[in-house]
Amino acid sequence: KVVITYAALNYLPRAVGLAAQIKQALGIEAALAPGKGGVFDVACDGKLVFSKHRDGRYPQEEEIVRALRA
């Protein structure tokens, strides 16, 4: 299960775009979970794949797809 947690209003378009890319590339429906505080995290089966706070930037869609394939 893939979950994208995003800061509620500001990052919704990014989260939706990333979810669409994941669906197109891998055929997986990513769940969207609103959060707070500038969060933009991607987790797969409970394991953090990407964190904007940890990594200091937004993810590239391709890097998330590669990480999920691995």
Buried (B, 14 or more C-beta within 10 A) or exposed (E): EBBBBBBEEEBEEBBBEBBEBBEEBBEBEBEBBEBEEEBBBBBBEEEEBBBBEEEEEEBEBEEBBEBBEE
